[in-house]
């Protein structure tokens, strides 16, 4: 049996086991947490739900006033309707993340004090960008599981030279120091802890012991007197609890599948979707029993794939404008807009917009009889 065939069998076994247990709903914690872990999860949700103000550290440039403002639908840790702006400068083969000009995330809001000091309503856009990129809010369900997938597992799916000739040549994303990346649409960030701490800084302008310096204003220092709260604005304990909440969010159990949806699961594999959206991954070792060596329905290989020129926007790290990490399909059913920038308003439209390495698979989907396409879409609607 092939590796992907084995993964598909594990997915079916996991579903069978899950059918005997109480389903995990969006926003629920992982099964099997200790009382202490549940206490940390609940405390972390309180931090996640906090609404920050300039007096508690917000800004002076920011995209949201709290984690829960964006990750709110249908529950904290879910998705949202916000769309933010990223931008970079691509000078092949190098990608410039514009670190000297405020970084690749451009904050769309400023505090009243900064507006009074500089007369601006948002962070100025660098004149040196080569591409703008819109980014929607991803769900955070199951991210603690993804964090613990061993690097060796991810690398085993890589096929940068397309040795098997299937047109798919996924490769790992890398952080600036060479570590394997797995978080973010461009697979830049290696660990969930770094991703969470970075979000406090980049999205809310909240400093912490992990990211102790404020964002600049388009590369310019913050004017004196604008930021009244000394660094770090978030304590290590509060950061740890917020990280616990995200880390211990469960992957929602798939909905009970109709006979059509069960047939759609087979079609999903048959047309080749599972070549990148690998059905099942397994975590490595963890001191948290609920995360330790657990198989879960991931539907991603966490690799970068060239998705074609029509979807290309910004580069990041060593990912080119056309390369994106395979999106995990955990909690897919709660989304109302699809792809990295939300341009697709339905799952079928999202599939139709796949290009590059996914073009052959997309075409096989489009060649299915209409009844079979509906079965495959019904399957996706259970995830």
C-alpha positions in Angstrom: 0.0 0.0 0.0 1.3 3.5 -0.8 2.0 6.1 1.9 -1.1 8.1 0.8 -3.2 4.9 0.7 -2.1 4.1 4.3 -3.0 7.6 5.3 -6.4 7.3 3.8 -7.0 4.0 5.7 -5.9 5.7 8.9 -8.3 8.5 8.3 -11.2 6.0 7.9 -10.1 4.2 11.1 -9.9 7.6 13.0 -13.4 8.4 11.8 -14.7 5.0 13.0 -13.1 5.6 16.5 -14.4 9.1 16.6 -17.9 7.9 15.9 -17.8 6.1 19.3 -16.8 9.3 21.2 -18.6 12.6 21.8 -17.8 14.8 18.8 -15.4 17.7 19.2 -17.3 20.9 18.2 -15.5 24.0 16.9 -13.9 25.8 19.8 -13.8 22.7 22.1 -10.5 21.7 23.7 -8.7 18.5 22.8 -10.0 15.3 24.3 -8.2 13.9 27.3 -6.8 17.1 28.9 -5.9 17.1 32.6 -7.7 19.4 35.0 -4.6 21.7 35.0 -4.5 21.8 31.2 -8.3 22.6 31.1 -7.7 25.4 33.6 -4.9 26.8 31.4 -7.1 26.5 28.4 -9.9 28.5 30.0 -7.5 31.1 31.3 -6.0 31.4 27.9 -9.4 31.9 26.3 -9.8 34.9 28.6 -6.6 36.4 27.3 -7.6 35.6 23.7 -11.0 37.3 24.3 -9.4 40.4 25.8 -10.1 43.8 24.1 -6.9 45.9 24.3 -6.9 49.7 24.4 -4.0 52.2 24.1 -3.9 52.3 27.9 -3.4 48.5 28.0 -0.8 48.4 25.2 -2.8 48.5 21.9 -0.9 49.9 19.0 0.2 52.4 18.2 -0.2 50.6 14.8 -2.6 47.6 14.7 -5.0 45.5 12.7 -7.3 44.4 15.6 -8.0 45.1 19.2 -7.8 41.5 20.3 -7.3 38.0 19.0 -11.1 37.3 19.3 -12.0 40.3 17.0 -10.7 38.3 14.0 -10.9 34.7 15.2 -14.6 34.8 16.2 -16.8 32.8 13.9 -18.5 30.5 15.0 -16.5 30.7 18.3 -13.2 32.0 19.6 -10.4 30.4 17.6 -12.5 30.3 14.4 -12.4 32.6 11.4 -13.6 36.1 10.7 -14.5 38.5 7.9 -11.4 40.7 8.3 -9.0 40.9 5.3 -5.6 42.4 6.0 -2.8 43.7 3.7 0.6 42.1 3.3 3.2 43.3 0.8 6.8 42.4 -0.2 9.3 43.1 -2.9 10.4 40.2 -5.0 13.7 40.5 -6.9 14.3 36.9 -8.1 15.6 34.9 -6.5 15.5 37.1 -3.4 12.4 38.2 -1.4 12.6 41.4 0.5 10.1 41.4 3.5 10.6 45.1 3.9 12.0 44.7 7.4 13.5 48.2 7.3 10.1 49.7 6.3 7.8 48.1 8.8 7.7 44.5 7.7 5.4 42.6 5.4 2.3 43.1 7.5 0.9 46.6 7.0 -1.3 47.7 9.9 -4.6 49.3 8.8 -5.3 51.2 12.1 -3.5 53.6 14.4 -4.2 54.9 17.9 -5.6 58.4 18.4 -2.3 59.5 19.8 -0.3 58.4 16.7 -2.9 60.0 14.4 -2.5 63.3 16.3 1.3 63.1 16.1 1.7 62.1 12.5 -1.7 62.8 10.9 -2.1 59.3 9.5 -5.0 56.8 9.7 -3.0 53.7 8.8 0.6 52.6 8.4 2.1 54.0 5.2 2.7 51.6 2.4 6.3 51.2 1.3 7.0 52.6 -2.2 9.3 49.7 -2.9 6.8 46.9 -2.9 6.4 44.7 -6.0 3.1 43.0 -4.9 0.3 43.5 -2.4 -1.4 40.4 -0.9 -4.7 40.2 0.8 -5.0 37.7 3.7 -8.1 36.3 5.3 -8.4 35.0 8.9 -7.6 31.3 9.2 -9.2 29.0 11.8 -6.9 28.0 14.7 -8.5 24.6 15.4 -6.0 21.8 15.7 -2.9 24.0 15.4 -1.3 22.4 18.4 -1.5 19.1 16.5 0.1 20.6 13.4 2.8 22.0 15.6 4.0 18.6 16.6 4.1 16.8 13.3 7.7 15.7 13.0 9.9 17.5 10.4 10.8 14.1 9.1 7.1 13.4 8.2 6.8 16.6 6.3 10.0 16.1 4.5 9.0 12.6 3.5 6.2 14.1 1.4 8.5 16.6 -0.3 9.2 15.9 -4.0 10.8 19.1 -5.2 12.1 17.5 -8.4 8.8 15.7 -9.1 10.6 12.3 -9.3 7.3 10.5 -9.6 6.2 12.6 -12.5 2.7 13.4 -11.2 3.2 17.2 -11.7 3.3 17.8 -8.0 6.6 19.0 -6.5 6.0 20.2 -2.9 8.9 21.5 -1.0 9.4 22.6 2.6 9.2 26.3 3.6 12.1 27.6 5.6 12.5 30.3 8.2 15.4 32.8 7.9 17.6 30.6 10.1 16.9 27.5 8.0 14.4 25.8 10.3 11.4 24.1 8.6 8.4 26.4 8.6 4.8 25.2 8.9 2.6 28.2 10.0 1.3 31.0 7.8 0.1 30.9 4.2 3.8 30.8 3.1 5.0 28.2 5.6 7.4 30.7 7.1 7.0 30.3 10.9 8.5 27.1 12.4 6.5 26.9 15.7 3.1 27.7 17.1 4.6 29.7 20.0 6.5 32.0 17.6 3.4 32.4 15.5 1.2 33.3 18.5 3.7 35.8 19.9 4.2 37.3 16.5 0.5 37.8 16.1 0.3 39.8 19.3 3.0 42.1 18.0 2.0 42.4 14.3 -1.7 42.4 14.7 -2.3 44.3 17.9 1.0 46.1 18.6 1.2 44.2 21.9 4.8 43.5 23.1 5.7 40.5 25.2 8.9 38.9 26.5 9.0 36.9 23.2 8.7 40.0 21.0 9.8 42.9 23.3 10.0 45.8 20.8 7.2 47.8 19.2 6.5 47.7 15.5 7.8 50.7 13.7 5.5 53.1 11.7 6.6 52.2 8.1 10.1 51.9 9.3 10.0 55.2 11.3 10.4 55.1 15.1 7.3 55.7 17.2 7.1 59.4 18.2 7.8 60.2 21.9 4.8 60.1 24.2 2.5 58.2 21.8 2.9 54.8 23.5 2.1 55.1 27.3 2.6 51.5 28.3 6.1 50.2 29.1 7.4 47.0 27.5 6.6 44.2 27.7 2.9 45.0 27.6 1.8 41.4 28.0 3.3 39.3 30.7 4.9 36.0 30.1 2.2 34.2 32.1 -0.6 35.8 29.9 1.3 34.9 26.8 1.7 31.4 28.0 -2.0 31.1 28.7 -2.9 32.5 25.3 -0.6 30.0 23.7 -2.2 27.2 25.8 -5.6 28.1 24.5 -4.5 28.0 20.8 -2.4 24.9 21.3 -5.1 22.9 23.1 -7.9 23.8 20.7 -9.3 20.5 19.3 -9.7 19.7 15.6 -13.5 19.6 15.1 -14.9 16.1 14.5 -16.2 15.7 10.9 -20.0 15.8 10.6 -21.8 12.6 10.1 -21.4 11.8 6.5 -24.3 10.9 4.2 -23.8 8.1 1.7 -23.0 10.7 -1.0 -20.4 12.3 1.2 -18.8 9.0 1.9 -18.5 8.4 -1.8 -17.1 11.9 -2.1 -14.3 11.0 0.3 -13.2 8.3 -2.2 -13.5 10.7 -5.1 -11.3 13.2 -3.2 -8.5 10.7 -3.2 -9.2 9.4 -6.7 -8.9 12.7 -8.5 -5.7 13.5 -6.6 -6.7 16.1 -4.0 -5.1 13.9 -1.2 -1.7 14.2 -2.9 -1.3 17.6 -1.2 -4.2 17.6 1.3 -2.9 14.5 3.0 -5.8 13.0 5.0 -4.0 12.0 8.2 -0.9 13.1 10.0 0.5 12.0 13.3 2.1 14.1 16.0 5.4 13.2 17.7 6.2 13.2 21.4 4.6 15.7 23.7 4.3 16.1 27.5 0.6 16.8 26.9 -1.0 13.3 26.7 -3.7 14.7 24.4 -1.1 15.7 21.9 1.3 12.8 22.3 1.7 10.6 19.2 -1.9 11.3 18.0 -3.2 10.6 14.5 -5.6 13.3 13.3 -7.4 14.4 10.1 -5.1 17.2 8.9 -5.7 17.3 5.1 -2.4 19.0 4.5 1.3 18.1 3.8 2.4 21.5 5.2 4.6 21.9 2.1 4.8 24.8 -0.4 3.3 24.2 -3.8 3.3 26.4 -6.9 -0.4 27.3 -7.4 0.0 29.2 -10.7 0.3 32.8 -11.8 -3.4 33.6 -11.3 -3.1 33.1 -7.5 0.4 34.6 -7.2 0.9 37.7 -5.0 3.6 38.3 -2.5 6.8 36.3 -1.8 7.8 35.5 1.8 10.9 33.8 3.1 12.0 31.5 0.4 8.4 31.1 -1.0 7.9 32.7 -4.4 4.8 34.7 -5.1 3.0 31.7 -6.6 3.9 29.3 -3.8 1.6 28.6 -0.9 1.5 26.1 1.9 -1.2 23.4 1.5 -4.1 24.8 3.5 -5.2 22.4 6.3 -8.9 21.6 5.8 -9.5 21.3 9.6 -12.7 23.1 10.3 -13.3 23.8 6.7 -17.1 23.8 7.1 -17.1 27.0 9.2 -15.5 29.1 6.4 -17.5 31.4 4.2 -14.7 32.6 1.9 -11.9 30.5 0.6 -8.2 30.6 -0.6 -5.6 32.8 1.0 -7.3 36.1 0.0 -10.9 35.1 0.2 -11.6 35.6 -3.5 -13.5 32.3 -3.8 -17.0 32.4 -2.3 -17.6 28.6 -2.6 -15.6 25.4 -2.3 -16.3 24.7 -6.0 -15.0 28.1 -7.0 -11.9 27.5 -4.9 -11.1 24.2 -6.6 -11.7 25.8 -10.0 -9.1 28.5 -9.2 -6.4 26.0 -8.3 -3.5 26.2 -10.9 0.1 25.4 -11.2 0.9 22.0 -9.6 -2.8 21.5 -8.9 -4.0 22.0 -12.5 -4.2 18.3 -13.3 -6.2 17.6 -10.2 -8.4 20.5 -10.8 -9.1 19.3 -14.4 -9.9 15.8 -13.2 -12.4 17.3 -10.7 -14.0 19.4 -13.5 -14.2 16.3 -15.7 -16.2 14.4 -13.1 -20.0 14.0 -13.8 -21.9 16.7 -12.0 -23.3 14.2 -9.5 -19.8 13.1 -8.5 -18.6 16.7 -8.1 -21.5 17.2 -5.7 -20.5 14.2 -3.8 -16.9 15.4 -3.4 -18.2 18.8 -2.3 -20.6 17.2 0.2 -17.6 15.4 1.7 -15.7 18.6 2.0 -18.7 20.1 3.8 -18.3 17.6 6.6 -14.8 18.6 7.5 
